[in-house]
């Protein structure tokens, strides 16, 4: 009977098996990210690999619990080694997004300060283990004195509140970082579709959902009814499921697009530029100052260059490259476009691209090329960007515009 009792573990059932399979797959992707980091030294791979590893690791308690570990090994000490690493997660999410949206991101010594609360909790767990292991009868019980009377009774409730507050704060900063990035690339790149990083948005949505779900579960458990382990299983399942999506998208999506892009020497300028330009623009509109002769000359030179050289036909055109061709500084050209034409760089260039598309449609080019083919000829690099930009500028879709041209031709 004792032999059969020992081998009652593991129990692969409806609750343990999905968590086990999903967590193992998550660990696989984590290992792949670590391996790629070792080869290419992209800090974003390292950070995402750690995030996946911790997310999978946090599923351990429920996975082995539903497999029958705690029933089979009554005096197991595994609760001492399964350390809650939630205090590491929030800063990791922030630094991962920052590493992807910042061109020359470097993890500085100050960055380690964000992980100090997690380190203190880890050391606390080691102290608990060290103290309880010295007490008589420790080998015969599952949880010792400090775990029951200090950790679970006082520290865990404080840890839960601290973790919730920390995650809320870091998620707010991370969303702000991402959407500011999305706004600012409009000032530096003529085609932003491949730089919008929708994967990062989905990544943040997933962890926000898991965070909200956990809060709801805690509130229900404390104020409405005590949830059973099976009812709490759903949070573990959603988290394990999220690991697969994050692992696949995080590994196969190119999140280092900014690494080789040169948009200036200061990331601080990049992240704050749009706010500064908007302030300058508002001030100049209010003051209604006239433009200097030098400014007008530069504006005319820019217009002539765009119309004659047609740099907008290059889908990879960016602010820095255009400023070099015009022998201007990046800031000088950006101000010229913002104040001289009332557009950001992206809208300024795409105006010319749309005009080029309209001209080709008027000349009947659509009889030889598809609309998308014409868009590519005129400097667009994706169907989604073409449709969005064309409708924004002309107030009609490319198809609708083509029909209006055809109808006008028939009427003539």
C-alpha positions as CSV (number, residue, x, y, z in Angstrom):
1,X,0.0,0.0,0.0
2,X,2.8,2.4,0.9
3,X,4.4,1.6,-2.5
4,X,1.2,2.4,-4.3
5,X,0.6,5.6,-2.2
6,X,4.1,6.9,-3.2
7,X,3.4,6.3,-6.9
8,X,0.0,8.1,-6.8
9,X,2.1,11.1,-7.9
10,X,1.9,12.5,-10.5
11,X,-1.8,12.6,-11.2
12,X,-2.4,13.8,-14.8
13,X,-5.9,15.1,-14.7
14,X,-8.1,17.9,-16.2
15,X,-6.5,20.5,-14.0
16,X,-2.8,19.5,-13.8
17,X,-2.2,18.5,-17.4
18,X,-3.1,21.8,-19.2
19,X,-1.0,23.8,-16.8
20,X,2.0,21.3,-17.1
21,X,1.9,21.3,-20.9
22,X,1.5,25.1,-21.2
23,X,4.2,25.8,-18.6
24,X,6.7,23.4,-20.3
25,X,6.1,25.1,-23.7
26,X,6.6,28.5,-22.0
27,X,9.9,27.3,-20.6
28,X,10.9,26.2,-24.0
29,X,10.4,29.6,-25.5
30,X,12.1,31.1,-22.5
31,X,15.1,28.9,-23.2
32,X,15.0,30.0,-26.9
33,X,15.1,33.6,-25.9
34,X,18.0,33.1,-23.6
35,X,19.9,31.2,-26.3
36,X,19.3,34.1,-28.8
37,X,20.4,36.6,-26.2
38,X,23.6,34.6,-25.7
39,X,24.2,34.9,-29.5
40,X,23.0,38.4,-30.3
41,X,23.1,40.2,-27.0
42,X,19.7,41.8,-27.4
43,X,18.7,42.9,-23.9
44,X,15.0,42.6,-24.9
45,X,15.4,38.8,-25.4
46,X,16.9,38.5,-22.0
47,X,14.1,40.5,-20.3
48,X,11.3,38.7,-22.1
49,X,12.9,35.3,-21.3
50,X,13.0,36.2,-17.6
51,X,9.3,37.4,-17.7
52,X,8.3,34.0,-19.3
53,X,10.4,32.1,-16.8
54,X,8.8,33.8,-13.8
55,X,5.3,33.5,-15.2
56,X,5.8,29.7,-15.7
57,X,7.5,29.4,-12.3
58,X,4.5,31.0,-10.6
59,X,2.3,28.2,-12.1
60,X,4.3,25.5,-10.2
61,X,2.3,25.6,-6.9
62,X,-1.0,24.9,-8.7
63,X,0.4,22.5,-11.2
64,X,2.1,20.1,-8.7
65,X,-0.8,20.7,-6.3
66,X,-3.4,19.3,-8.8
67,X,-0.9,16.5,-9.6
68,X,-1.2,15.4,-6.0
69,X,2.2,16.5,-4.7
70,X,1.0,17.9,-1.4
71,X,-1.2,14.8,-0.6
72,X,1.6,12.4,-1.5
73,X,4.5,14.2,0.2
74,X,2.9,15.4,3.5
75,X,6.0,16.8,4.9
76,X,7.3,18.5,1.7
77,X,9.3,21.7,2.1
78,X,8.5,22.9,-1.4
79,X,6.6,26.0,-0.1
80,X,9.9,27.3,1.2
81,X,11.5,27.1,-2.3
82,X,8.6,28.4,-4.3
83,X,9.3,32.1,-3.8
84,X,6.7,34.7,-4.9
85,X,8.6,36.8,-7.5
86,X,5.8,39.2,-8.3
87,X,7.8,42.2,-7.1
88,X,10.2,41.5,-10.0
89,X,7.5,41.3,-12.6
90,X,6.3,44.9,-12.8
91,X,9.8,46.5,-13.4
92,X,10.6,43.7,-15.8
93,X,7.6,44.6,-17.9
94,X,8.6,48.2,-17.9
95,X,12.2,47.6,-18.9
96,X,11.2,45.1,-21.6
97,X,9.0,47.7,-23.3
98,X,11.6,50.3,-22.8
99,X,14.3,48.1,-24.3
100,X,12.2,47.6,-27.4
101,X,11.1,51.2,-27.9
102,X,14.5,52.8,-27.2
103,X,17.1,52.7,-29.9
104,X,20.3,52.5,-27.9
105,X,18.8,51.2,-24.6
106,X,21.4,50.3,-22.0
107,X,20.5,48.7,-18.6
108,X,22.3,51.0,-16.1
109,X,23.1,50.5,-12.5
110,X,20.1,52.7,-11.5
111,X,17.9,50.1,-13.1
112,X,18.7,47.6,-10.4
113,X,17.1,49.8,-7.8
114,X,13.7,48.8,-9.2
115,X,14.3,45.3,-8.1
116,X,15.3,46.0,-4.5
117,X,11.8,45.2,-3.0
118,X,11.9,41.8,-4.7
119,X,15.4,41.1,-3.4
120,X,14.4,41.9,0.1
121,X,11.5,39.5,0.0
122,X,13.7,36.8,-1.4
123,X,16.1,37.3,1.5
124,X,13.2,37.2,3.9
125,X,12.2,33.8,2.5
126,X,15.7,32.5,3.0
127,X,15.7,33.8,6.6
128,X,12.4,32.0,7.2
129,X,13.8,28.8,5.8
130,X,17.0,29.1,7.8
131,X,15.1,29.7,11.1
132,X,12.4,27.1,10.7
133,X,14.9,24.4,9.6
134,X,16.6,24.7,13.0
135,X,13.4,24.0,15.0
136,X,12.8,20.5,16.4
137,X,10.4,18.3,14.3
138,X,10.9,20.4,11.1
139,X,11.4,17.3,9.0
140,X,8.0,15.9,10.1
141,X,5.9,18.9,9.0
142,X,5.1,20.8,5.8
143,X,5.2,24.4,7.1
144,X,7.2,25.6,10.0
145,X,6.7,28.3,12.7
146,X,7.7,31.4,10.8
147,X,5.8,30.4,7.6
148,X,2.5,30.0,9.5
149,X,2.8,32.7,12.2
150,X,4.7,35.4,10.3
151,X,4.8,34.9,6.5
152,X,1.2,33.8,5.9
153,X,-0.3,35.8,8.8
154,X,1.4,39.2,8.3
155,X,3.8,39.4,5.4
156,X,1.7,37.8,2.6
157,X,-1.2,40.3,3.0
158,X,1.3,43.2,2.9
159,X,3.0,41.7,-0.1
160,X,-0.3,41.3,-1.9
161,X,-1.1,45.0,-1.4
162,X,2.4,46.1,-2.3
163,X,2.5,44.0,-5.4
164,X,-0.9,45.3,-6.6
165,X,0.1,49.0,-6.1
166,X,3.5,48.4,-7.8
167,X,2.0,46.7,-10.8
168,X,-0.6,49.4,-11.2
169,X,2.0,52.1,-11.1
170,X,4.4,50.3,-13.5
171,X,1.7,49.4,-16.0
172,X,0.6,53.1,-16.1
173,X,4.2,54.2,-16.8
174,X,4.7,51.4,-19.4
175,X,1.5,52.3,-21.3
176,X,2.6,55.9,-21.3
177,X,6.0,54.9,-22.6
178,X,4.5,52.8,-25.4
179,X,1.9,55.4,-26.6
180,X,4.4,58.2,-26.4
181,X,6.7,56.1,-28.6
182,X,3.8,55.6,-31.0
183,X,3.2,59.3,-31.2
184,X,6.9,60.2,-31.6
185,X,7.8,57.9,-34.5
186,X,5.4,60.1,-36.6
187,X,8.1,62.9,-36.3
188,X,11.0,60.7,-37.4
189,X,9.8,58.1,-39.9
190,X,7.8,58.4,-43.2
191,X,6.4,54.8,-42.9
192,X,5.6,53.7,-39.4
193,X,3.7,50.5,-39.9
194,X,6.6,48.2,-39.2
195,X,7.6,50.4,-36.2
196,X,4.2,50.6,-34.5
197,X,4.9,47.4,-32.5
198,X,1.3,46.3,-32.1
199,X,2.7,43.2,-30.5
200,X,3.9,45.3,-27.5
201,X,0.4,46.7,-27.2
202,X,-1.1,43.2,-27.0
203,X,1.6,42.2,-24.6
204,X,0.6,45.0,-22.2
205,X,-3.1,44.2,-22.7
206,X,-2.5,40.6,-21.7
207,X,-0.7,41.4,-18.5
208,X,-3.2,44.1,-17.7
209,X,-6.0,41.5,-18.0
210,X,-4.2,39.1,-15.8
211,X,-3.6,41.8,-13.2
212,X,-7.3,42.9,-13.2
213,X,-8.5,39.2,-13.1
214,X,-6.3,38.6,-10.0
215,X,-7.6,41.7,-8.3
216,X,-11.2,40.6,-9.0
217,X,-10.4,37.1,-7.6
218,X,-9.0,38.6,-4.4
219,X,-11.9,40.9,-3.9
220,X,-14.4,38.0,-4.4
221,X,-12.5,35.7,-2.2
222,X,-12.3,38.3,0.7
223,X,-15.7,40.0,0.5
224,X,-18.2,37.7,-1.2
225,X,-17.3,34.0,-0.9
226,X,-14.1,32.0,-0.4
227,X,-13.0,30.5,-3.7
228,X,-12.0,26.9,-3.9
229,X,-8.7,25.8,-5.5
230,X,-10.6,24.7,-8.6
231,X,-12.2,28.1,-8.9
232,X,-8.8,29.7,-8.6
233,X,-7.4,27.4,-11.2
234,X,-8.8,29.6,-14.0
235,X,-6.3,32.4,-13.2
236,X,-3.5,29.9,-13.5
237,X,-4.8,28.6,-16.8
238,X,-5.2,32.0,-18.3
239,X,-1.7,32.9,-17.2
240,X,-0.3,29.7,-18.7
241,X,-2.2,30.3,-21.9
242,X,-0.8,33.8,-22.1
243,X,2.7,32.4,-21.8
244,X,2.2,30.5,-25.1
245,X,1.0,33.6,-27.0
246,X,3.8,35.8,-25.5
247,X,6.4,33.1,-26.2
248,X,5.4,32.7,-29.8
249,X,4.9,36.4,-30.6
250,X,7.9,37.5,-28.5
251,X,10.3,35.1,-30.2
252,X,9.1,35.4,-33.8
253,X,8.3,39.1,-33.9
254,X,11.1,41.4,-34.7
255,X,11.2,43.8,-31.7
256,X,14.6,45.2,-32.4
257,X,13.6,47.5,-35.3
258,X,15.1,50.5,-33.6
259,X,18.5,49.1,-32.9
260,X,20.1,50.2,-36.2
261,X,18.0,53.3,-36.7
262,X,19.7,56.6,-36.2
263,X,17.2,59.3,-35.2
264,X,19.6,61.4,-33.1
265,X,22.0,61.1,-30.3
266,X,19.6,61.6,-27.4
267,X,16.7,59.3,-26.5
268,X,15.5,62.0,-24.1
269,X,15.1,64.3,-27.1
270,X,13.2,61.5,-28.9
271,X,10.8,60.8,-26.1
272,X,10.1,64.4,-25.3
273,X,10.3,66.0,-28.7
274,X,6.6,65.9,-29.6
275,X,5.7,67.8,-26.4
276,X,8.3,70.4,-27.0
277,X,7.2,70.9,-30.7
278,X,3.6,71.2,-29.7
279,X,4.4,73.9,-27.2
280,X,6.5,75.8,-29.7
281,X,3.8,75.5,-32.3
282,X,1.1,76.8,-30.0
283,X,3.3,79.7,-28.9
284,X,4.1,80.7,-32.4
285,X,0.5,80.6,-33.4
286,X,-0.5,82.8,-30.5
287,X,2.3,85.2,-31.1
288,X,1.7,85.1,-34.9
289,X,5.3,86.0,-35.7
290,X,6.4,86.4,-39.3
291,X,8.8,84.0,-40.8
292,X,12.4,85.2,-41.4
293,X,13.9,85.4,-44.9
294,X,16.3,82.6,-44.0
295,X,13.4,80.4,-42.8
296,X,11.5,81.1,-46.1
297,X,14.6,80.3,-48.1
298,X,15.0,76.9,-46.4
299,X,11.3,76.2,-46.8
300,X,11.5,76.8,-50.6
301,X,14.7,74.7,-50.8
302,X,12.9,71.8,-49.0
303,X,9.9,72.1,-51.4
304,X,12.1,72.2,-54.5
305,X,14.1,69.2,-53.3
306,X,11.0,67.1,-52.5
307,X,9.4,67.9,-55.9
308,X,12.5,67.4,-58.0
309,X,14.3,64.6,-56.3
310,X,11.2,62.8,-55.0
311,X,12.8,61.2,-51.9
312,X,9.3,60.2,-50.7
313,X,9.4,57.3,-53.2
314,X,11.9,55.6,-50.8
315,X,9.7,53.7,-48.3
316,X,12.5,53.8,-45.7
317,X,12.9,57.6,-45.8
318,X,13.4,59.0,-42.3
319,X,14.0,62.5,-40.8
320,X,17.7,62.0,-40.2
321,X,18.4,60.8,-43.8
322,X,16.5,63.7,-45.3
323,X,18.2,66.2,-43.1
324,X,21.6,64.9,-44.3
325,X,20.6,65.3,-47.9
326,X,19.5,68.8,-47.3
327,X,22.6,69.6,-45.2
328,X,20.5,70.5,-42.2
329,X,20.4,69.2,-38.6
330,X,17.6,66.9,-37.6
331,X,16.1,69.5,-35.2
332,X,16.4,72.2,-37.9
333,X,14.5,70.1,-40.5
334,X,11.9,69.0,-38.0
335,X,11.1,72.6,-37.0
336,X,11.0,73.6,-40.6
337,X,8.4,71.0,-41.4
338,X,6.4,71.6,-38.2
339,X,6.3,75.3,-38.4
340,X,6.6,75.9,-42.1
341,X,4.0,73.4,-43.2
342,X,2.0,72.5,-40.1
343,X,2.7,68.8,-40.3
344,X,4.8,66.2,-38.5
345,X,7.4,64.5,-40.7
346,X,5.2,61.4,-41.4
347,X,2.2,63.5,-42.6
348,X,4.4,65.8,-44.6
349,X,6.0,63.0,-46.6
350,X,2.7,61.0,-47.0
351,X,1.0,64.1,-48.5
352,X,3.4,63.8,-51.4
353,X,2.9,60.0,-51.6
354,X,-0.8,60.4,-51.8
355,X,-0.5,63.1,-54.4
356,X,1.7,60.8,-56.4
357,X,-0.9,58.0,-56.2
358,X,-3.7,60.4,-57.3
359,X,-1.6,61.5,-60.2
360,X,-0.9,57.9,-61.3
361,X,-4.6,57.1,-61.0
362,X,-5.6,60.1,-63.1
363,X,-3.1,59.0,-65.7
364,X,-4.7,55.6,-65.9
365,X,-1.8,53.7,-64.2
366,X,-4.4,51.5,-62.5
367,X,-4.9,49.7,-65.8
368,X,-1.4,48.2,-65.6
369,X,-1.0,48.0,-61.8
370,X,-3.2,47.2,-58.8
371,X,-3.9,49.9,-56.3
372,X,-1.5,48.3,-53.9
373,X,1.2,48.1,-56.6
374,X,0.7,51.8,-57.3
375,X,1.0,52.5,-53.5
376,X,4.3,50.7,-53.4
377,X,5.5,52.6,-56.4
378,X,4.7,55.8,-54.6
379,X,6.7,55.0,-51.4
380,X,4.1,53.2,-49.2
381,X,5.3,49.9,-47.6
382,X,2.0,48.3,-46.4
383,X,-1.6,48.1,-47.5
384,X,-2.8,49.1,-44.0
385,X,-0.8,52.3,-44.0
386,X,-1.8,53.2,-47.5
387,X,-5.5,52.8,-46.9
388,X,-5.3,54.7,-43.6
389,X,-3.2,57.6,-44.8
390,X,-5.1,57.9,-48.1
391,X,-8.5,58.1,-46.4
392,X,-7.1,60.6,-43.8
393,X,-5.9,62.9,-46.5
394,X,-8.6,62.6,-49.1
395,X,-11.6,61.7,-46.9
396,X,-12.2,58.6,-49.1
397,X,-10.7,55.2,-49.6
398,X,-8.5,54.5,-52.6
399,X,-11.2,52.4,-54.2
400,X,-13.8,55.1,-53.7
401,X,-11.4,57.7,-55.1
402,X,-10.7,55.5,-58.2
403,X,-14.5,55.1,-58.8
404,X,-15.0,58.9,-58.5
405,X,-12.2,59.4,-61.1
406,X,-13.8,56.8,-63.4
407,X,-17.3,58.4,-63.1
408,X,-15.8,61.8,-63.8
409,X,-14.1,60.5,-66.9
410,X,-17.4,59.0,-68.2
411,X,-19.2,62.2,-67.6
412,X,-16.5,64.1,-69.5
